[in-house]
Amino acid sequence: MKITKLAAGRWKLDSYSKGERIRKLFDTRDQAEVASRKYELESFNYKHGIKPLTDHQIAVATEAFKRLPEGTDLLDIVNQWLCRRKVSNQCELQHAIVLFRSDLFKRNKRQRYIDALHKTLNKFMRHFGEQGATRPVSDISRIDVTGFLDTAIKQTPVNRYNHIRDLGVFFNWAVDEKMIAENPVSDIKRPTVDRREPEVLTFKQAKAMLNNTTGQDRAYAAIGMFAGVRPEEICRMSWSMVDLDHSRIRIPGSITKTRVGRTIDLEPNAVAWLSTVAEKEGPVFDGDSSCLIGRLKLAAGLERWPQDVLRHTFASYHVCAFKDAAKTSLYLHDRRGTEVLFRHYFRDTLVEDAKKFWSLLPTE
């Protein structure tokens, strides 16, 4: 657009509109500038295929903006409405959670995994109050999810990360089931979680725990500390998987977290401790695991029970004593690289305790 003053005191506008050149004269510069803006808008709309609104559409849009909170993006609201129109399987949130849980069972997911997801989803549903149970899944937006994350959960990076992950799994399933057109969690960024140094038992605490327990409690502690077996795997183990004659434990894939079986070679002191409580058959542990933690904590003289402390104790003491991260990773069935595992678990300050740990016998 070009506006030029002529000798006669008038103003000339050179412009383009809808692909055609326009030349017009005006008495004042203001008139020329108003016309210039009009032609610029016409050119922009023509280029992008935008049709002018009718008077009725302008009136409706004006009324819509009056009703919406300040700063609301009308286009986002329209897109959400269009997404709901694409949904072919309308379902209330409470019913969707029941169906999701049932589907997880059908897909043979672990009970612990199912319970963790169910806990997150129930908390999410309660966030919306009395209407949460009957709220259509298709009505849940990204704003709803971020509101839940910002106000209804403990504000730590790891907690936020876990809730985003769990909700993402559910809403991905809802997309597959045609309950929603888009996953409202997909664009929510997960926080960076700082990796904390794993907590392990000291040699004195490990010794006290073994000396102050008997029966299934000692078996649970010994297998966790000397073989690195996960707590939920120990609770599924039977004594037929423990071969003390050949100093090894064979865990089938049917009970492992990774669904892949593994064999763990036992050190002589592990065999010695397990020999004091071993049975010919039956479960290794079939008691109440929630009460068990309290008994083990008391036996070791602990004020609190760090998460996975028995498995972390095995990992750190094994890699510190034998310096073979590949073997430690194999026994743990840890999918991380051996270099990462070595950096994560090896500490110079644990080397002396590690040597004593793998020499600890029941007679001491």
C-alpha positions in Angstrom: 0.0 0.0 0.0 1.4 3.4 -1.0 -0.1 6.8 -0.2 1.2 9.8 -2.2 0.4 13.6 -1.9 -0.3 15.2 -5.3 0.5 18.8 -6.3 -3.2 19.6 -6.4 -3.4 18.9 -2.6 -5.1 15.6 -3.0 -3.9 12.1 -1.9 -3.4 9.1 -4.1 -3.6 5.5 -2.9 -1.9 2.7 -4.8 -3.0 -0.6 -3.5 -4.0 -4.2 -4.3 -7.2 -6.0 -3.3 -8.1 -9.6 -4.2 -5.3 -9.7 -6.7 -6.3 -6.5 -8.5 -4.5 -3.2 -8.6 -6.4 -0.2 -7.2 -5.7 3.5 -7.7 -7.9 6.0 -5.9 -7.8 9.7 -5.0 -8.9 11.2 -1.7 -9.3 14.7 -0.3 -7.4 13.9 2.9 -4.7 11.6 4.0 -7.0 10.1 6.8 -9.4 9.0 4.1 -6.7 7.4 2.2 -5.4 5.5 5.3 -8.9 4.2 6.2 -9.3 2.9 2.6 -5.8 1.4 2.8 -6.6 -0.6 5.9 -9.8 -1.8 4.4 -8.0 -3.1 1.3 -5.3 -4.7 3.4 -7.9 -6.6 5.4 -9.7 -7.7 2.2 -6.3 -8.9 0.7 -5.5 -10.9 3.9 -9.0 -12.5 4.0 -8.8 -13.3 0.3 -5.3 -14.9 0.6 -6.3 -17.1 3.6 -9.8 -18.0 2.3 -11.5 -16.1 5.1 -15.1 -15.2 4.4 -16.5 -12.0 6.0 -18.9 -12.6 8.9 -22.6 -11.9 8.4 -24.2 -9.4 10.7 -25.9 -12.3 12.6 -22.5 -14.1 13.0 -20.9 -10.9 14.4 -23.8 -10.5 16.8 -23.4 -14.1 18.0 -19.7 -13.8 18.4 -20.0 -10.6 20.4 -22.5 -12.2 22.8 -20.2 -15.3 23.2 -17.3 -13.1 24.2 -19.5 -11.3 26.7 -20.3 -14.6 28.4 -16.8 -16.0 28.4 -14.2 -15.1 31.1 -11.6 -12.6 30.0 -8.7 -14.1 28.1 -10.7 -17.2 27.0 -9.7 -18.5 23.5 -13.0 -19.1 21.7 -11.2 -21.3 19.1 -10.1 -23.7 21.8 -13.7 -24.0 23.0 -14.9 -24.7 19.5 -12.3 -27.3 19.0 -13.3 -29.1 22.2 -16.9 -29.1 21.1 -16.0 -30.5 17.7 -13.9 -33.2 19.4 -16.9 -34.3 21.5 -19.0 -34.5 18.3 -16.5 -37.1 17.0 -16.9 -39.4 20.0 -19.0 -42.5 19.3 -19.0 -44.0 22.8 -20.3 -41.6 25.4 -19.4 -42.8 28.9 -19.5 -41.4 32.4 -16.2 -41.2 34.2 -17.1 -43.7 37.0 -18.2 -46.3 34.5 -15.2 -45.7 32.3 -12.9 -46.4 35.3 -14.7 -49.6 36.0 -14.3 -50.7 32.3 -10.7 -49.6 32.3 -9.9 -51.7 35.4 -11.7 -54.7 33.9 -9.7 -54.3 30.6 -6.4 -54.3 32.6 -7.3 -57.6 34.2 -8.2 -59.1 30.8 -4.8 -58.0 29.5 -3.1 -59.8 32.5 -1.6 -56.7 34.1 -0.1 -57.1 37.6 -2.5 -56.5 40.5 -0.1 -53.9 42.0 -0.1 -51.9 38.7 -3.9 -52.0 38.4 -4.4 -50.9 42.0 -2.0 -48.0 41.6 -3.8 -46.7 38.5 -7.2 -47.2 40.2 -6.1 -45.1 43.2 -5.0 -42.2 40.9 -8.2 -42.3 38.9 -10.5 -42.4 42.0 -8.6 -39.4 43.3 -9.1 -37.6 40.0 -12.8 -38.4 40.0 -13.2 -37.1 43.6 -11.6 -33.8 42.5 -14.7 -32.9 40.6 -17.0 -33.4 43.7 -20.4 -35.0 43.6 -20.7 -34.5 39.8 -17.3 -36.3 39.1 -18.8 -39.8 38.9 -21.4 -38.9 36.3 -19.3 -36.4 34.3 -18.8 -37.6 30.7 -15.2 -38.5 29.9 -15.5 -36.5 26.7 -16.1 -33.3 28.7 -12.8 -33.5 30.5 -10.3 -31.0 29.1 -6.6 -30.2 29.5 -7.7 -27.4 31.8 -9.5 -29.9 34.1 -6.4 -32.1 34.2 -4.0 -29.2 35.0 -6.4 -28.0 37.7 -6.3 -31.4 39.3 -2.5 -31.6 39.1 -2.0 -28.0 40.5 -4.4 -28.3 43.5 -5.3 -31.9 44.4 -2.0 -33.7 44.7 1.2 -33.4 46.7 3.3 -30.8 44.9 6.6 -32.7 44.3 8.1 -33.4 40.9 8.0 -37.2 41.3 4.3 -37.1 42.4 3.3 -34.8 39.6 5.2 -37.0 37.1 3.5 -40.2 38.4 0.0 -38.7 38.2 0.6 -37.4 34.6 1.8 -40.8 33.6 -1.2 -42.7 35.2 -3.8 -40.3 33.7 -2.1 -40.5 30.3 -2.5 -44.3 30.4 -6.2 -44.0 31.1 -7.0 -41.4 28.6 -5.0 -43.2 25.9 -7.2 -46.2 26.6 -10.3 -43.9 26.4 -9.1 -42.7 22.9 -8.9 -46.3 21.7 -12.4 -47.0 23.1 -13.7 -43.9 21.2 -14.8 -42.2 24.5 -12.7 -39.2 23.6 -11.2 -37.9 20.4 -8.0 -36.6 21.9 -5.9 -37.3 25.0 -6.1 -34.2 27.3 -2.9 -35.2 29.0 -0.8 -35.5 25.8 0.4 -31.9 25.7 1.1 -31.6 29.5 4.8 -31.7 30.1 6.2 -34.0 32.7 8.6 -32.5 35.2 12.2 -33.5 35.5 12.7 -35.7 38.5 16.0 -35.6 40.3 17.4 -39.0 40.9 18.1 -39.5 44.6 20.8 -41.7 45.9 19.3 -45.0 46.9 19.1 -45.7 50.6 20.6 -48.9 51.9 20.9 -50.6 55.2 24.2 -50.3 57.1 26.0 -53.5 57.9 24.8 -53.3 61.6 21.2 -52.8 60.5 21.3 -55.7 58.1 22.9 -57.9 60.8 20.3 -56.9 63.4 17.4 -57.5 61.0 18.5 -61.1 60.3 19.4 -61.9 63.9 16.1 -60.5 65.2 13.8 -62.3 62.8 12.7 -66.0 62.3 10.7 -68.0 59.9 9.0 -66.3 57.0 10.2 -62.8 58.1 13.8 -63.9 58.0 13.3 -65.6 54.6 11.8 -62.4 53.2 14.6 -60.3 54.5 17.4 -62.7 53.3 16.0 -63.1 49.8 15.5 -59.4 49.5 19.0 -58.4 50.8 21.1 -61.3 49.4 19.3 -61.8 46.0 17.7 -58.4 45.2 14.3 -59.9 44.5 11.5 -57.4 44.4 9.0 -57.4 47.4 6.0 -58.3 45.2 8.0 -61.2 43.6 9.0 -62.6 47.0 5.3 -62.7 48.0 4.7 -64.8 44.9 7.6 -67.2 45.4 7.5 -70.8 46.6 10.3 -72.8 48.2 10.5 -74.9 45.0 12.2 -71.9 43.4 14.9 -71.9 46.0 17.6 -74.5 45.3 20.0 -74.4 48.2 21.8 -77.5 47.1 23.0 -75.7 44.0 23.1 -72.2 45.6 20.6 -70.5 43.4 17.1 -69.1 43.0 15.1 -69.5 39.8 12.3 -67.0 39.4 9.9 -67.8 36.6 8.6 -65.1 34.3 5.0 -65.8 35.5 5.8 -64.0 38.8 8.4 -61.4 37.8 7.6 -57.7 37.2 9.2 -57.8 33.8 7.6 -61.2 32.9 11.0 -62.6 32.1 12.5 -65.3 34.3 15.9 -65.0 35.8 18.4 -67.2 37.8 20.3 -65.7 40.8 23.4 -67.3 42.1 23.5 -67.2 45.9 26.6 -66.4 47.9 27.6 -68.9 50.6 26.3 -66.7 53.4 22.9 -66.3 51.7 22.6 -70.1 51.6 23.5 -70.3 55.2 20.9 -67.8 56.3 18.1 -69.3 54.1 19.0 -72.8 55.4 17.9 -71.7 58.9 14.3 -71.1 57.7 13.9 -73.1 54.4 10.9 -75.3 53.9 10.5 -78.2 51.5 7.4 -76.7 49.8 4.9 -73.9 50.2 5.1 -70.2 49.8 8.2 -68.3 51.0 5.9 -65.6 52.5 2.2 -65.7 52.8 1.5 -63.3 55.7 0.4 -59.7 55.8 3.1 -57.7 54.1 2.0 -54.4 55.7 2.6 -55.8 59.2 5.8 -57.4 58.0 7.4 -54.0 57.2 6.7 -52.9 60.8 8.4 -56.1 62.2 11.4 -55.7 59.9 11.8 -52.1 60.8 11.7 -52.9 64.5 14.2 -55.8 64.0 16.7 -53.5 62.3 16.2 -50.6 64.6 14.9 -48.3 61.8 12.7 -45.3 62.4 11.4 -45.3 58.8 11.4 -47.9 56.0 13.0 -46.5 52.8 11.3 -47.6 49.6 12.8 -50.9 48.2 15.6 -50.7 50.8 16.3 -54.5 50.7 16.7 -54.5 46.9 18.8 -51.4 47.0 21.0 -52.9 49.8 21.6 -55.9 47.6 22.4 -53.8 44.5 24.9 -51.5 46.3 26.7 -54.1 48.3 26.9 -56.5 45.3 28.4 -54.0 42.9 30.7 -52.5 45.7 32.0 -55.9 46.7 32.3 -57.7 43.3 32.6 -54.6 41.0 30.7 -56.5 38.3 27.8 -54.3 37.2 26.8 -56.6 34.4 26.2 -59.5 36.9 24.4 -57.2 39.3 22.2 -55.9 36.5 21.5 -59.5 35.4 20.4 -60.6 38.9 18.3 -57.4 39.3 17.0 -57.7 35.8 17.6 -54.0 35.5 17.0 -52.6 32.0 19.3 -49.7 32.4 22.8 -50.0 31.1 25.5 -51.4 33.3 27.4 -48.1 33.4 24.3 -46.3 34.7 23.7 -49.0 37.3 27.3 -48.8 38.5 27.1 -45.0 38.8 23.8 -45.3 40.6 24.7 -47.9 43.2 28.5 -47.8 43.7 29.8 -45.7 46.5 33.4 -45.8 48.0 32.0 -45.4 51.5 30.1 -48.7 51.2 33.0 -50.9 50.2 34.0 -51.9 53.7 30.4 -52.6 54.8 29.9 -54.6 51.5 32.8 -56.9 52.3 31.5 -57.6 55.8 27.9 -58.0 54.5 28.9 -60.8 52.1 30.7 -62.6 55.0 27.9 -62.3 57.5 26.8 -65.7 58.8 24.1 -66.9 61.2 26.6 -67.8 63.9 27.8 -64.2 64.3 
